Amino acid sequence: MTSNQYYEQIDETFEEVETALETLPDDVDIRCAEGVINATFSNGVVFVFSRQPPTEQLWLATPGGGFHYLWHEDSQRWLDTKSGASFHTFLVEELLQHTGIHLEWDDPAAGNG
């Protein structure tokens, strides 16, 4: 992946994340600055999404831990560097587990959205 491709993918993903969070029934406090999205939910839970240009990764911090994702051109998705889980699917699961909120946000790369 070239640096330009990384920035295109991460920008698109951050826009998708921000839009998805804004559609939630919860009053989410979304703060964006310097390549980081901080989302604070009404129950006090915080999710932090951050760009990592030096490693060309997307990082997600939740109460469940810290997760690192690399873009995979073949599958057209961000995959966890340890488990191989899709960022898209994992975010939906983490939101439900830690906030009780179900996000209708199918993973388009999986062919179901």
Backbone torsions as a table, in degrees:
resi	resn	phi	psi	omega
1	MET	NA	136.8	175.6
2	THR	-85.7	165.0	178.9
3	SER	-58.9	-41.1	179.0
4	ASN	-63.1	-40.4	178.5
5	GLN	-64.1	-40.3	177.8
6	TYR	-58.7	-50.0	-177.6
7	TYR	-64.1	-35.8	176.6
8	GLU	-63.2	-46.9	-178.7
9	GLN	-66.3	-44.7	-177.2
10	ILE	-68.8	-37.9	177.6
11	ASP	-62.7	-45.4	179.2
12	GLU	-62.3	-42.9	-179.6
13	THR	-65.4	-43.5	179.3
14	PHE	-63.4	-37.9	176.8
15	GLU	-64.0	-42.7	178.4
16	GLU	-62.3	-43.2	-179.9
17	VAL	-63.0	-47.6	-178.9
18	GLU	-60.8	-45.6	178.6
19	THR	-61.9	-44.3	179.9
20	ALA	-62.1	-43.7	-179.6
21	LEU	-64.5	-35.9	-180.0
22	GLU	-68.7	-20.9	-179.2
23	THR	-86.7	-8.0	-177.2
24	LEU	-67.5	149.6	178.7
25	PRO	-70.7	-15.3	179.0
26	ASP	-79.6	152.2	175.7
27	ASP	-86.3	85.0	-175.8
28	VAL	-83.4	129.2	174.6
29	ASP	-88.2	108.8	-177.1
30	ILE	-107.2	122.3	178.4
31	ARG	-124.8	126.3	-179.0
32	CYS	-118.3	131.6	177.2
33	ALA	-165.8	138.0	171.3
34	GLU	50.5	44.6	176.8
35	GLY	76.6	19.5	-179.3
36	VAL	-131.7	137.0	170.9
37	ILE	-113.8	121.4	173.4
38	ASN	-105.6	121.6	178.6
39	ALA	-117.8	114.7	178.9
40	THR	-108.1	123.5	-176.7
41	PHE	-92.7	164.1	-174.9
42	SER	-61.9	-22.7	178.2
43	ASN	-87.2	5.6	176.8
44	GLY	92.8	-8.7	179.2
45	VAL	-68.5	139.8	179.5
46	VAL	-121.0	132.5	170.7
47	PHE	-112.9	136.4	178.1
48	VAL	-123.0	123.1	176.9
49	PHE	-108.2	129.4	-179.8
50	SER	-139.0	145.2	175.7
51	ARG	-83.0	141.9	177.2
52	GLN	-129.3	74.9	-176.8
53	PRO	-55.8	-37.8	-178.9
54	PRO	-59.5	-32.9	-179.5
55	THR	-106.7	-0.3	-176.5
56	GLU	54.0	46.4	-179.6
57	GLN	-120.2	164.4	170.3
58	LEU	-113.9	128.0	179.6
59	TRP	-112.9	143.4	177.1
60	LEU	-130.1	126.8	174.7
61	ALA	-114.5	128.5	177.8
62	THR	-136.4	174.6	174.7
63	PRO	-58.4	-19.2	179.6
64	GLY	-81.4	-8.9	179.0
65	GLY	133.1	-167.8	179.0
66	GLY	-110.6	136.7	-174.8
67	PHE	-132.1	138.9	-177.2
68	HIS	-117.9	134.4	-176.5
69	TYR	-125.4	139.3	173.5
70	LEU	-113.4	143.5	176.9
71	TRP	-76.2	130.6	177.2
72	HIS	-113.0	112.5	-176.5
73	GLU	-60.9	-41.3	-177.5
74	ASP	-58.8	-45.3	-177.1
75	SER	-94.4	-8.7	-179.7
76	GLN	58.2	44.9	178.0
77	ARG	-155.2	162.1	174.2
78	TRP	-83.9	126.9	-179.7
79	LEU	-121.4	139.5	-180.0
80	ASP	-59.7	135.2	-176.5
81	THR	-69.1	-19.8	179.9
82	LYS	-102.2	-50.6	-173.4
83	SER	-94.4	-20.7	-175.6
84	GLY	81.4	3.9	-179.6
85	ALA	-67.8	146.1	177.2
86	SER	-71.8	132.5	177.0
87	PHE	-55.0	-46.6	-177.3
88	HIS	-55.0	-54.3	-178.4
89	THR	-65.4	-42.3	-178.0
90	PHE	-63.7	-40.4	179.4
91	LEU	-60.6	-43.3	178.0
92	VAL	-59.1	-43.7	-179.6
93	GLU	-66.5	-42.9	-179.4
94	GLU	-65.5	-40.6	177.7
95	LEU	-60.4	-45.9	-179.6
96	LEU	-63.3	-44.3	-177.7
97	GLN	-65.6	-43.1	-171.2
98	HIS	-97.9	-18.2	-179.7
99	THR	-123.1	-13.3	-176.8
100	GLY	76.4	8.9	-177.6
101	ILE	-100.1	130.3	176.1
102	HIS	-94.9	122.3	178.1
103	LEU	-98.5	119.3	175.2
104	GLU	-80.3	91.3	-175.1
105	TRP	-149.6	79.4	-177.9
106	ASP	-66.9	150.6	178.5
107	ASP	-81.1	106.6	-177.3
108	PRO	-61.3	-29.9	-179.8
109	ALA	-69.1	-20.3	-179.1
110	ALA	-85.7	-4.4	177.7
111	GLY	81.8	14.4	-179.9
112	ASN	-118.6	22.6	-179.8
113	GLY	-158.8	NA	NA
